[in-house]
Amino acid sequence: MQWYLVAALLSILTSSQGILTTLSQSNGGYKYDYATVPFLAEIFKLLVSSFLLWRECKSSSPPKMTTEWKNVRLFPIPSIIYLVHNNVQFATLTYVDTSTYQIMGNLKIVTTGILFRMFLRRKLSNLKWIAIILLAVGTTTSQVKGCGEASCDSLFSAPIQGYMLGILSACLSALAGVYTEFLMKKNSDSLYWQNVQLYTFGAIFNMARLLVDDFRGEFENGPWWQRLLNGYTLTTWMVVLNLGSTGLLVSWLMKYADNIVKVYSTSMAMLLTMVLSIYIFNLKPTLQLFLGIIICMMSLHLYFAPPNMLVNSPPAVKALPESLNEVLVDRTTDS
């Protein structure tokens, strides 16, 4: 499957994720424990990857699977980074409001490009760097609210701790993605075997989070496994399947494409979510959204368009036939 088809599908699923999550609410809140959704999504990804790996093992050419501990021990690291990142996110929201937090989240576009260059040694042309910066500017523009609103002034009024934590959050998000790409491409192991390792540790860490929540609440609502599916509806299950399918597509992109493609896919998903929300939730479209979409489309064209579509190359000079070259040389010699 071509990477752009996977990226387009990822954009669609990611854009529907926020909408499905909103639709799963009841009276402005959740009847289910939202912390159980990532855990079940990890279980779903683990089951799907295990099944596909089993099918690969039954084929005529068994997949390559590295089982040495020195390789397996690298796979918990993304889960640890995401765990720290989630805590940094909560800490950031104690200093800044939601609008400022969303705008600062676009820093991960630039930090992904920087870490992509530093750790994976992938050189980006000047045009690609301009495209990445334009993408960050476009997504930020689409999220800026009108200056007549009170939240417009809050972007530059947060304490310095909020900005520092926002930068740290962007760096951790980029680091997790770049490190995952490094893991997926460091050898020729089967994608499904690598997924099994990633999602096994992901499920363990999410289960640990549920246990910590139980201890913090002193088991007031009972252990997590007894209330795991409490309040689940069809929409909630769609949220779980959507989140799990998104993770599987991201791992495919990490293996066969790269982090920049994933960044573009998720950024386009954010814009698509905002457009769909206008029709689903009757939100009012803004000039900033329109301008942000235009800037992001320019960025998309700059990054992925072939060079000959971006720069007018000089017309090629046709080489003279060898016989004509000989005649010209002879005439020069005679003269």
Rosetta silent file (secondary structure, phi, psi, omega in degrees, C-alpha in Angstrom):
SEQUENCE: MQWYLVAALLSILTSSQGILTTLSQSNGGYKYDYATVPFLAEIFKLLVSSFLLWRECKSSSPPKMTTEWKNVRLFPIPSIIYLVHNNVQFATLTYVDTSTYQIMGNLKIVTTGILFRMFLRRKLSNLKWIAIILLAVGTTTSQVKGCGEASCDSLFSAPIQGYMLGILSACLSALAGVYTEFLMKKNSDSLYWQNVQLYTFGAIFNMARLLVDDFRGEFENGPWWQRLLNGYTLTTWMVVLNLGSTGLLVSWLMKYADNIVKVYSTSMAMLLTMVLSIYIFNLKPTLQLFLGIIICMMSLHLYFAPPNMLVNSPPAVKALPESLNEVLVDRTTDS
SCORE:     score description
SCORE:     0.000 S_00000001
   1 L     0.000  137.936 -179.061    0.000    0.000    0.000 S_00000001
   2 L   -71.130  147.160 -175.664    1.263    3.464   -0.894 S_00000001
   3 H   -63.704  -33.086 -176.438    2.209    5.744    1.997 S_00000001
   4 H   -71.178  -26.437  175.556   -0.085    8.552    0.868 S_00000001
   5 H   -70.759  -41.720  177.391   -3.121    6.254    1.057 S_00000001
   6 H   -64.350  -42.056  179.821   -2.200    5.258    4.611 S_00000001
   7 H   -64.061  -39.746  178.775   -1.590    8.926    5.505 S_00000001
   8 H   -65.326  -42.513  178.553   -4.985    9.935    4.068 S_00000001
   9 H   -65.184  -37.933  177.356   -6.733    7.165    6.020 S_00000001
  10 H   -63.267  -39.973  178.146   -4.861    8.223    9.158 S_00000001
  11 H   -61.865  -42.235 -179.252   -6.064   11.812    8.674 S_00000001
  12 H   -65.452  -46.387 -178.604   -9.668   10.641    8.374 S_00000001
  13 H   -66.457  -41.087 -179.382   -9.493    8.410   11.453 S_00000001
  14 H   -65.961  -39.071  179.584   -7.654   11.036   13.519 S_00000001
  15 H   -66.982  -33.923 -179.693  -10.155   13.735   12.575 S_00000001
  16 H   -79.433  -14.282 -177.350  -13.088   11.514   13.562 S_00000001
  17 H   -63.025  -49.536  179.416  -11.450   10.645   16.887 S_00000001
  18 H   -64.604  -37.062 -179.972  -12.225   13.976   18.551 S_00000001
  19 H   -67.262  -44.270  178.974  -15.737   14.017   17.112 S_00000001
  20 H   -63.759  -39.955  179.152  -16.485   10.475   18.328 S_00000001
  21 H   -62.021  -41.003  178.134  -15.075   11.305   21.768 S_00000001
  22 H   -65.263  -41.275  179.999  -17.353   14.353   21.983 S_00000001
  23 H   -68.093  -22.739 -179.451  -20.356   12.293   20.863 S_00000001
  24 L   -78.825   -7.836  178.829  -19.584    9.676   23.535 S_00000001
  25 L   -75.013  154.735  176.113  -20.200   12.276   26.258 S_00000001
  26 E  -131.882  117.492 -177.726  -23.453   12.390   28.158 S_00000001
  27 L    56.729   40.802  176.571  -24.619   15.700   29.644 S_00000001
  28 L    78.545    7.523  179.855  -21.165   17.183   29.162 S_00000001
  29 E  -142.468 -179.744 -179.506  -19.330   14.349   30.916 S_00000001
  30 L  -107.127  130.103  174.699  -18.263   10.742   30.561 S_00000001
  31 L   -82.878  -11.548  178.931  -20.254    7.883   32.068 S_00000001
  32 L  -111.257  163.704  177.446  -17.258    5.604   31.555 S_00000001
  33 L   -80.125  111.034 -174.488  -13.733    5.794   32.926 S_00000001
  34 L   -63.498  -24.210  179.568  -11.818    7.528   30.144 S_00000001
  35 L   -67.826  -17.853  179.123   -8.526    5.991   31.322 S_00000001
  36 H   -78.617  -19.481 -177.853   -9.813    2.579   30.231 S_00000001
  37 H   -64.773  -50.972  177.063  -10.054    3.665   26.569 S_00000001
  38 H   -60.627  -35.965  178.963   -6.262    3.782   25.886 S_00000001
  39 H   -62.643  -48.141  179.306   -5.850    0.458   27.721 S_00000001
  40 H   -66.893  -32.781  176.500   -8.479   -1.277   25.583 S_00000001
  41 H   -64.714  -39.870  177.011   -7.032    0.359   22.461 S_00000001
  42 H   -64.729  -39.965  177.588   -3.605   -1.130   23.316 S_00000001
  43 H   -63.255  -42.400  178.378   -5.224   -4.548   23.809 S_00000001
  44 H   -60.850  -46.104  179.208   -6.963   -4.205   20.430 S_00000001
  45 H   -63.675  -38.272  179.913   -3.694   -3.301   18.680 S_00000001
  46 H   -66.290  -42.166  179.592   -1.920   -6.170   20.420 S_00000001
  47 H   -66.189  -44.246  179.810   -4.558   -8.704   19.358 S_00000001
  48 H   -63.548  -45.086 -179.370   -4.595   -7.505   15.733 S_00000001
  49 H   -66.189  -37.630  179.021   -0.789   -7.500   15.507 S_00000001
  50 H   -65.805  -40.201  178.518   -0.564  -10.949   17.135 S_00000001
  51 H   -64.895  -45.069 -179.987   -3.055  -12.361   14.636 S_00000001
  52 H   -66.883  -34.896  176.035   -1.209  -10.868   11.649 S_00000001
  53 H   -66.827  -40.297  177.216    2.114  -12.128   13.031 S_00000001
  54 H   -61.028  -40.194  178.102    0.622  -15.614   13.424 S_00000001
  55 H   -65.665  -38.708  177.320   -0.471  -15.502    9.774 S_00000001
  56 H   -63.516  -40.988 -179.159    3.024  -14.451    8.746 S_00000001
  57 H   -66.178  -27.083  179.290    4.552  -17.326   10.699 S_00000001
  58 H   -82.814   -9.158 -178.002    2.249  -19.770    8.889 S_00000001
  59 L   -76.211  172.855 -177.686    3.356  -18.507    5.477 S_00000001
  60 L   -68.336  -28.462  178.621    6.006  -20.138    3.311 S_00000001
  61 L  -115.800   95.608 -177.568    8.585  -17.483    4.250 S_00000001
  62 L   -58.382  145.505 -178.107    8.570  -16.996    8.060 S_00000001
  63 L   -73.724  159.614  175.795    9.168  -13.398    9.212 S_00000001
  64 L   -83.396  130.659 -179.565   12.359  -12.234   10.857 S_00000001
  65 L  -136.439  113.862  176.786   12.008  -11.795   14.623 S_00000001
  66 L   -86.309  122.095 -174.635   14.858  -10.594   16.838 S_00000001
  67 L  -113.764    3.031  178.803   14.324  -11.953   20.343 S_00000001
  68 L   -63.485  143.112 -177.104   17.542  -10.924   22.106 S_00000001
  69 H   -62.056  -34.943 -178.625   16.904   -9.009   25.324 S_00000001
  70 H   -63.052  -22.169  176.049   19.225   -6.168   24.303 S_00000001
  71 H   -90.956  -42.966 -177.792   16.778   -5.458   21.462 S_00000001
  72 H   -64.236  -34.717 -175.883   13.509   -6.140   23.310 S_00000001
  73 L   -66.004  -12.973  178.883   14.480   -3.860   26.215 S_00000001
  74 L   -78.877  -19.128 -171.877   14.358   -0.839   23.888 S_00000001
  75 L   -77.148  -23.071  174.692   10.605   -1.136   23.297 S_00000001
  76 H   -71.605  -17.541 -173.383    9.345    0.063   26.711 S_00000001
  77 H   -60.344  -43.612  177.462   11.090    3.425   26.185 S_00000001
  78 H   -58.943  -38.992  179.203    8.355    4.988   23.954 S_00000001
  79 H   -64.158  -38.720  178.247    5.733    4.073   26.556 S_00000001
  80 H   -65.217  -42.281  179.565    7.845    5.704   29.280 S_00000001
  81 H   -62.646  -44.428  179.279    8.269    8.854   27.181 S_00000001
  82 H   -65.106  -34.671  178.003    4.523    9.053   26.530 S_00000001
  83 H   -63.393  -46.035  177.090    3.841    8.509   30.237 S_00000001
  84 H   -63.768  -40.884 -179.257    6.089   11.460   31.138 S_00000001
  85 H   -60.578  -42.156 -179.964    4.568   13.485   28.299 S_00000001
  86 H   -62.805  -39.862  178.266    1.037   12.943   29.606 S_00000001
  87 H   -67.971  -36.410  177.013    2.039   14.180   33.052 S_00000001
  88 H   -65.681  -36.225  177.735    3.751   17.227   31.517 S_00000001
  89 H   -60.233  -46.920  179.504    0.542   17.962   29.605 S_00000001
  90 H   -63.132  -39.714  178.725   -1.485   18.042   32.799 S_00000001
  91 H   -64.853  -38.262  179.535    1.147   20.240   34.438 S_00000001
  92 H   -62.030  -40.706 -177.328    1.078   22.637   31.477 S_00000001
  93 H   -69.304  -11.363  174.842   -2.695   23.032   31.748 S_00000001
  94 L   -79.654  -15.561 -178.010   -2.297   24.287   35.316 S_00000001
  95 L  -109.823  -25.855 -176.730   -0.468   27.370   33.974 S_00000001
  96 L  -125.893  159.235  176.704   -2.151   28.053   30.606 S_00000001
  97 L   -83.386  175.232 -174.057   -5.706   27.913   29.314 S_00000001
  98 H   -63.362  -41.201 -178.556   -6.955   25.408   26.743 S_00000001
  99 H   -62.852  -45.748  178.647   -6.648   27.769   23.751 S_00000001
 100 H   -63.792  -39.542  179.484   -3.040   28.640   24.566 S_00000001
 101 H   -61.986  -43.345 -179.695   -2.247   24.970   25.153 S_00000001
 102 H   -64.344  -40.700  179.813   -3.631   23.982   21.737 S_00000001
 103 H   -67.182  -42.925  179.038   -1.643   26.704   19.981 S_00000001
 104 H   -66.049  -25.415  178.577    1.567   25.802   21.807 S_00000001
 105 L   -62.276  -20.762  179.030    1.005   22.173   20.808 S_00000001
 106 L   -71.085  -11.162  175.415    1.899   23.129   17.235 S_00000001
 107 H   -60.868  -26.390 -178.172    5.519   23.476   18.371 S_00000001
 108 H   -64.890  -19.914  176.369    5.796   19.695   18.034 S_00000001
 109 H   -65.277  -46.838 -179.205    5.724   20.145   14.240 S_00000001
 110 H   -72.875  -42.254 -179.379    8.997   22.077   14.345 S_00000001
 111 H   -65.118  -31.881  175.581   10.566   19.980   17.138 S_00000001
 112 H   -63.689  -43.547  177.781    9.801   16.818   15.166 S_00000001
 113 H   -62.673  -39.831 -179.029   11.699   18.224   12.182 S_00000001
 114 H   -66.994  -48.514 -179.835   14.649   19.194   14.400 S_00000001
 115 H   -68.975  -32.112  175.171   14.885   15.810   16.176 S_00000001
 116 H   -59.188  -40.268  179.448   14.264   14.048   12.858 S_00000001
 117 H   -75.356  -40.804 -173.776   17.379   15.783   11.535 S_00000001
 118 H   -73.837  -49.203 -170.813   19.495   15.354   14.675 S_00000001
 119 H   -91.329  -34.023 -179.327   18.830   11.746   15.689 S_00000001
 120 L   -96.752   -1.179  177.618   17.893   10.036   12.432 S_00000001
 121 L    55.503   37.507  179.362   20.456   11.973   10.360 S_00000001
 122 L   -99.207  112.732 -177.059   17.844   12.770    7.718 S_00000001
 123 L   -78.295  135.022  177.516   18.820   15.894    5.821 S_00000001
 124 L  -114.680  137.068  179.044   16.020   18.259    4.839 S_00000001
 125 L   -71.586  166.241  178.800   16.318   20.825    2.067 S_00000001
 126 H   -59.764  -37.923  179.057   15.695   24.512    2.682 S_00000001
 127 H   -64.413  -38.553  179.694   12.333   24.242    0.898 S_00000001
 128 H   -67.987  -37.306  176.218   11.288   21.388    3.202 S_00000001
 129 H   -64.843  -41.057  177.042   12.231   23.418    6.279 S_00000001
 130 H   -61.644  -40.355  179.931   10.178   26.330    4.958 S_00000001
 131 H   -63.470  -41.833  179.854    7.286   23.912    4.393 S_00000001
 132 H   -63.910  -43.266  178.645    7.499   22.596    7.982 S_00000001
 133 H   -65.263  -40.009  177.115    7.501   26.126    9.410 S_00000001
 134 H   -62.350  -37.169  178.317    4.572   27.062    7.168 S_00000001
 135 H   -62.608  -44.689  177.802    2.671   24.025    8.449 S_00000001
 136 H   -62.408  -41.346  179.070    3.187   25.152   12.051 S_00000001
 137 H   -65.695  -41.382 -178.612    2.114   28.705   11.116 S_00000001
 138 H   -65.317  -45.750  179.534   -0.948   27.431    9.247 S_00000001
 139 H   -66.078  -36.474  178.427   -2.198   25.182   12.047 S_00000001
 140 H   -67.183  -43.080  179.471   -1.603   27.951   14.584 S_00000001
 141 H   -59.295  -40.785 -178.139   -3.445   30.505   12.445 S_00000001
 142 H   -66.869  -22.132 -177.014   -6.452   28.216   12.158 S_00000001
 143 H   -95.881  -15.131 -179.508   -6.649   27.937   15.968 S_00000001
 144 L   -69.932  129.601 -179.767   -6.286   31.635   16.837 S_00000001
 145 L   -86.498  167.581 -179.015   -9.615   33.061   17.885 S_00000001
 146 L   -62.799  145.910 -176.158  -10.977   36.434   16.996 S_00000001
 147 L   -71.084   -6.535  174.234   -9.471   39.376   18.832 S_00000001
 148 L   -80.381   -9.901 -178.378  -12.895   40.349   20.061 S_00000001
 149 L   -92.110  151.235 -175.698  -12.871   37.306   22.339 S_00000001
 150 H   -65.238  -32.047 -175.760  -11.431   37.366   25.832 S_00000001
 151 H   -73.748   -9.440 -178.599   -9.216   34.328   25.205 S_00000001
 152 H   -64.676  -36.019 -177.335   -7.355   36.145   22.421 S_00000001
 153 H   -81.467   -9.576 -173.504   -5.212   38.035   24.929 S_00000001
 154 H   -76.104  -16.072 -175.769   -4.421   34.962   27.028 S_00000001
 155 H   -61.066  -36.583 -176.823   -1.768   33.648   24.625 S_00000001
 156 H  -108.000   15.542 -178.009    0.888   36.075   25.881 S_00000001
 157 L  -112.351    4.748 -179.524   -0.315   36.387   29.465 S_00000001
 158 L   -78.176  153.854  176.662    0.644   32.949   30.811 S_00000001
 159 L   -67.394  160.323 -175.728    3.484   32.595   33.351 S_00000001
 160 H   -60.912  -30.212  179.392    6.917   31.540   32.102 S_00000001
 161 H   -61.303  -35.794  179.686    6.463   28.080   33.636 S_00000001
 162 H   -64.074  -42.700  179.590    3.592   27.442   31.242 S_00000001
 163 H   -68.171  -39.362  179.651    5.692   28.250   28.177 S_00000001
 164 H   -64.719  -43.085  177.903    8.614   26.147   29.405 S_00000001
 165 H   -67.216  -34.436  176.782    6.354   23.161   30.066 S_00000001
 166 H   -64.152  -41.971  176.855    4.719   23.649   26.651 S_00000001
 167 H   -64.588  -41.707  178.299    8.124   23.516   24.949 S_00000001
 168 H   -62.609  -40.998  178.276    9.031   20.423   26.991 S_00000001
 169 H   -61.724  -42.622  178.901    5.753   18.769   26.000 S_00000001
 170 H   -64.357  -39.838  179.333    6.445   19.459   22.309 S_00000001
 171 H   -67.419  -40.080  179.594    9.963   18.035   22.617 S_00000001
 172 H   -66.968  -40.494  178.190    8.739   14.892   24.389 S_00000001
 173 H   -61.832  -44.774  178.447    6.041   14.303   21.776 S_00000001
 174 H   -66.156  -39.831 -179.263    8.594   14.652   18.969 S_00000001
 175 H   -63.053  -41.766  179.162   11.113   12.478   20.821 S_00000001
 176 H   -61.875  -43.237  179.510    8.593    9.659   21.250 S_00000001
 177 H   -66.771  -45.487 -178.489    7.774    9.711   17.533 S_00000001
 178 H   -65.871  -40.365  179.777   11.384    9.898   16.352 S_00000001
 179 H   -66.966  -38.297  177.106   12.483    7.153   18.755 S_00000001
 180 H   -62.509  -41.841  177.120    9.624    4.912   17.608 S_00000001
 181 H   -62.200  -39.973  176.582   10.694    5.412   13.988 S_00000001
 182 H   -59.181  -44.248  179.757   14.257    4.499   14.993 S_00000001
 183 H   -62.720  -43.500 -175.213   13.002    1.266   16.586 S_00000001
 184 H   -69.157  -26.467 -174.349   10.884    0.322   13.582 S_00000001
 185 H  -107.927   -0.591 -175.232   13.699    0.901   11.086 S_00000001
 186 L   -69.544  -20.955  175.939   16.743   -0.264   13.046 S_00000001
 187 L  -149.148 -177.873 -176.603   16.451   -3.765   11.581 S_00000001
 188 L   -99.439   26.740  177.477   14.414   -5.778    9.093 S_00000001
 189 L   -61.802  157.817  176.636   12.188   -7.446   11.693 S_00000001
 190 L   -60.457  137.054  177.128    8.541   -8.043   10.885 S_00000001
 191 H   -56.703  -40.477 -176.044    6.360   -4.988   11.463 S_00000001
 192 H   -70.632  -32.712  175.234    3.866   -7.146   13.339 S_00000001
 193 H   -67.430  -41.456  176.869    6.553   -8.546   15.650 S_00000001
 194 H   -64.061  -39.056  177.752    7.708   -5.026   16.435 S_00000001
 195 H   -63.720  -41.601  179.502    4.090   -4.011   17.060 S_00000001
 196 H   -57.888  -42.286  178.909    3.575   -6.932   19.451 S_00000001
 197 H   -66.749  -45.840 -179.656    6.527   -5.723   21.513 S_00000001
 198 H   -60.458  -48.030 -172.520    5.408   -2.077   21.471 S_00000001
 199 H   -78.288  -23.661  173.470    1.794   -2.789   22.375 S_00000001
 200 H   -63.019  -49.293  178.495    2.621   -5.360   25.050 S_00000001
 201 H   -68.089  -34.805  177.214    4.549   -2.740   26.981 S_00000001
 202 H   -61.425  -42.579  178.684    1.911   -0.132   26.127 S_00000001
 203 H   -65.710  -38.996  179.764   -0.804   -2.310   27.662 S_00000001
 204 H   -63.111  -45.261 -178.109    1.328   -2.928   30.757 S_00000001
 205 H   -68.254  -36.980  177.593    1.951    0.789   31.327 S_00000001
 206 H   -68.613  -35.875  175.918   -1.719    1.667   30.799 S_00000001
 207 H   -66.020  -37.906  177.418   -2.741   -1.052   33.253 S_00000001
 208 H   -62.881  -37.246  178.123   -0.239    0.368   35.742 S_00000001
 209 H   -63.816  -40.831  178.279   -1.877    3.778   35.346 S_00000001
 210 H   -62.946  -39.448  177.920   -5.280    2.287   36.167 S_00000001
 211 H   -64.767  -41.704  178.250   -3.816    0.678   39.287 S_00000001
 212 H   -61.882  -41.013  177.651   -2.262    3.974   40.383 S_00000001
 213 H   -62.070  -37.778  177.722   -5.644    5.680   39.942 S_00000001
 214 H   -62.767  -44.930 -179.441   -7.209    2.993   42.142 S_00000001
 215 H   -65.956  -37.886  177.920   -4.661    3.566   44.896 S_00000001
 216 H   -64.576  -37.924  178.753   -5.111    7.327   44.684 S_00000001
 217 L   -87.572    5.230  179.236   -8.862    6.915   45.032 S_00000001
 218 L    54.440   37.578  175.713   -8.383    4.317   47.769 S_00000001
 219 L    54.413   36.630 -179.090  -10.428    1.819   45.716 S_00000001
 220 L   -62.482  -37.783 -179.557  -13.566    3.873   46.324 S_00000001
 221 L  -101.756   14.452 -178.765  -15.170    2.568   43.111 S_00000001
 222 L    87.439  169.779  178.772  -13.608   -0.869   43.325 S_00000001
 223 L   -65.934  155.870 -171.961  -10.650   -2.246   41.338 S_00000001
 224 L   -62.366  -31.800 -176.432  -10.329   -1.170   37.715 S_00000001
 225 L   -72.114  -18.564  177.996  -11.081   -4.597   36.232 S_00000001
 226 L   -82.506  -26.413 -178.989  -14.527   -4.630   37.843 S_00000001
 227 L  -109.989   16.813 -172.282  -15.540   -1.285   36.330 S_00000001
 228 L   -55.185  -44.778 -174.683  -13.619   -1.692   33.059 S_00000001
 229 L  -106.962   12.652  178.900  -16.680   -1.620   30.787 S_00000001
 230 L   -63.104  129.977  176.891  -19.021    0.405   32.996 S_00000001
 231 L    80.611    4.506 -178.623  -20.894    3.029   30.994 S_00000001
 232 L   -74.399  136.720  175.033  -19.658    1.765   27.616 S_00000001
 233 L  -124.048 -179.203  178.127  -21.932    2.359   24.641 S_00000001
 234 H   -60.358  -40.186  179.364  -21.618    1.711   20.921 S_00000001
 235 H   -64.162  -38.561  178.940  -20.047    5.147   20.475 S_00000001
 236 H   -63.443  -41.966  177.765  -17.491    4.408   23.202 S_00000001
 237 H   -64.965  -33.456  175.654  -16.478    1.201   21.461 S_00000001
 238 H   -65.202  -35.695  176.052  -16.103    3.175   18.231 S_00000001
 239 H   -62.760  -44.277  179.770  -13.719    5.500   20.102 S_00000001
 240 H   -62.148  -48.290 -178.854  -11.649    2.473   21.202 S_00000001
 241 H   -65.335  -37.379  178.406  -11.553    0.954   17.703 S_00000001
 242 H   -64.440  -46.151 -179.388  -10.734    4.326   16.171 S_00000001
 243 H   -64.054  -41.156  178.562   -7.867    4.928   18.600 S_00000001
 244 H   -66.403  -43.982  179.697   -6.515    1.418   18.065 S_00000001
 245 H   -64.501  -37.232  176.938   -6.724    1.602   14.268 S_00000001
 246 H   -60.722  -43.135  178.645   -4.989    4.978   14.320 S_00000001
 247 H   -62.366  -38.807  178.698   -2.095    3.477   16.280 S_00000001
 248 H   -65.496  -39.833  178.514   -1.721    0.630   13.773 S_00000001
 249 H   -67.923  -37.373  178.035   -1.580    3.084   10.877 S_00000001
 250 H   -62.791  -42.387  179.405    1.006    5.216   12.690 S_00000001
 251 H   -63.987  -34.654  177.235    3.261    2.191   13.191 S_00000001
 252 H   -64.658  -44.237  178.687    2.980    1.415    9.464 S_00000001
 253 H   -63.877  -38.686  178.656    4.042    4.973    8.622 S_00000001
 254 H   -63.483  -31.781 -178.245    6.943    4.759   11.074 S_00000001
 255 H   -80.981  -43.572 -169.876    8.132    1.583    9.335 S_00000001
 256 H  -113.011   -9.626  174.523    7.653    2.494    5.697 S_00000001
 257 L  -125.484 -126.928  177.491    7.454    6.319    5.655 S_00000001
 258 L  -160.960  179.363 -176.360    8.649    8.743    8.344 S_00000001
 259 H   -65.622  -32.767 -178.256    7.663   11.125   11.138 S_00000001
 260 H   -65.703  -39.620  176.268    7.206   14.115    8.832 S_00000001
 261 H   -61.469  -41.531  178.342    4.503   12.261    6.892 S_00000001
 262 H   -63.593  -41.131  179.531    2.798   11.470   10.206 S_00000001
 263 H   -61.997  -44.372  178.416    3.005   15.132   11.278 S_00000001
 264 H   -63.514  -40.529 -178.988    1.383   16.262    8.036 S_00000001
 265 H   -62.850  -46.583 -179.056   -1.300   13.603    8.373 S_00000001
 266 H   -70.310  -32.290  177.668   -2.241   14.601   11.924 S_00000001
 267 H   -68.230  -42.269  176.612   -2.116   18.319   11.067 S_00000001
 268 H   -64.503  -33.376  178.028   -4.470   17.811    8.130 S_00000001
 269 H   -64.752  -38.402  179.186   -6.692   15.783   10.462 S_00000001
 270 H   -62.501  -43.944  178.466   -6.886   18.724   12.861 S_00000001
 271 H   -65.392  -40.197  179.096   -8.037   21.023   10.065 S_00000001
 272 H   -64.091  -38.377  177.670  -10.533   18.411    8.848 S_00000001
 273 H   -61.129  -43.479 -178.929  -11.897   18.085   12.392 S_00000001
 274 H   -64.713  -38.689  179.418  -12.448   21.837   12.593 S_00000001
 275 H   -68.017  -44.996 -179.627  -14.248   21.863    9.229 S_00000001
 276 H   -64.869  -34.417 -179.639  -16.450   18.876   10.150 S_00000001
 277 H   -64.763  -27.071  178.172  -17.265   20.435   13.529 S_00000001
 278 H   -61.887  -38.925 -177.321  -18.766   23.415   11.702 S_00000001
 279 H   -87.559  -34.890 -175.822  -21.422   21.124   10.195 S_00000001
 280 H   -80.720  -43.253 -175.984  -21.832   18.628   13.036 S_00000001
 281 L  -107.569   10.942  176.450  -21.783   20.984   16.018 S_00000001
 282 L    56.417   41.244  175.606  -22.970   24.134   14.193 S_00000001
 283 L   -80.872  155.241 -178.088  -19.803   26.075   14.930 S_00000001
 284 L   -88.829  124.143  178.059  -19.195   29.363   13.156 S_00000001
 285 L   -66.593  148.574 -177.699  -16.401   29.296   10.531 S_00000001
 286 L  -119.584  159.156  175.323  -13.695   31.927   10.972 S_00000001
 287 H   -64.169  -35.292 -179.829  -11.392   33.816    8.640 S_00000001
 288 H   -62.100  -39.156  178.249   -8.436   32.398   10.592 S_00000001
 289 H   -63.540  -43.439  179.569   -9.521   28.837    9.741 S_00000001
 290 H   -61.485  -46.203  179.366   -9.776   29.727    6.056 S_00000001
 291 H   -66.134  -39.241  179.161   -6.308   31.332    6.041 S_00000001
 292 H   -61.818  -39.896  178.682   -4.832   28.433    8.039 S_00000001
 293 H   -64.423  -41.938  179.292   -6.102   25.896    5.500 S_00000001
 294 H   -62.153  -45.233 -179.166   -4.563   27.893    2.624 S_00000001
 295 H   -64.074  -41.386  179.745   -1.171   28.101    4.395 S_00000001
 296 H   -65.967  -36.823  177.638   -1.219   24.367    5.204 S_00000001
 297 H   -66.522  -37.631  175.442   -2.038   23.497    1.590 S_00000001
 298 H   -63.315  -42.248  178.358    0.919   25.629    0.459 S_00000001
 299 H   -62.415  -43.735  179.101    3.121   23.795    2.955 S_00000001
 300 H   -59.416  -42.758  179.277    1.889   20.413    1.710 S_00000001
 301 H   -66.724  -41.908 -179.050    2.715   21.373   -1.870 S_00000001
 302 H   -63.355  -39.349 -173.720    6.168   22.694   -0.944 S_00000001
 303 H   -78.138  -41.415 -169.713    7.166   19.570    0.970 S_00000001
 304 H  -105.546  -12.114 -179.297    5.863   16.787   -1.274 S_00000001
 305 L   -70.579  144.765  175.563    5.782   18.289   -4.772 S_00000001
 306 L   -59.494  148.587 -176.863    8.561   17.185   -7.152 S_00000001
 307 H   -55.643  -34.954 -177.633   11.374   19.766   -7.467 S_00000001
 308 H   -70.126  -12.669  175.765   10.550   20.468  -11.118 S_00000001
 309 H   -88.437  -14.635 -177.468    7.096   21.683  -10.031 S_00000001
 310 H  -100.567  -31.138 -176.172    8.609   24.192   -7.597 S_00000001
 311 L  -127.283  133.030  175.979   11.520   25.638   -9.602 S_00000001
 312 L   -76.971  105.801 -179.435   11.622   26.479  -13.274 S_00000001
 313 L   -76.676  146.432  179.811   14.667   24.590  -14.502 S_00000001
 314 L   -63.890  146.727 -179.305   16.588   26.108  -17.442 S_00000001
 315 L   -61.845  139.331 -178.366   15.830   24.592  -20.830 S_00000001
 316 L   -72.255  137.949  178.063   18.133   21.740  -21.709 S_00000001
 317 L   -90.372  121.197 -178.189   20.655   22.394  -24.479 S_00000001
 318 L   -69.958  135.428  178.714   20.562   19.653  -27.055 S_00000001
 319 L   -73.173  140.528  178.516   23.918   18.047  -27.738 S_00000001
 320 L   -71.650  145.421  175.379   25.189   18.343  -31.299 S_00000001
 321 L   -60.198  151.172 -178.012   25.453   15.133  -33.313 S_00000001
 322 H   -60.371  -37.314 -179.110   28.942   13.644  -33.433 S_00000001
 323 H   -64.850  -39.781  179.160   29.147   14.069  -37.186 S_00000001
 324 H   -67.686  -37.865  176.866   28.341   17.775  -36.913 S_00000001
 325 H   -59.891  -41.243  179.694   30.968   18.162  -34.169 S_00000001
 326 H   -64.820  -39.655  179.361   33.577   16.613  -36.473 S_00000001
 327 H   -63.315  -43.491  179.914   32.650   19.002  -39.315 S_00000001
 328 H   -64.225  -38.282  178.527   32.976   22.004  -37.011 S_00000001
 329 H   -65.445  -42.563 -179.356   36.364   20.808  -35.760 S_00000001
 330 H   -62.620  -44.721 -179.510   37.605   20.265  -39.338 S_00000001
 331 H   -63.946  -36.922  177.795   36.519   23.748  -40.430 S_00000001
 332 H   -65.515  -38.241 -179.041   38.253   25.287  -37.401 S_00000001
 333 H   -67.857  -42.097 -179.166   41.451   23.409  -38.243 S_00000001
 334 H   -63.583  -40.247 -178.823   41.340   24.504  -41.926 S_00000001
 335 L   -69.965    0.000    0.000   40.863   28.115  -40.974 S_00000001
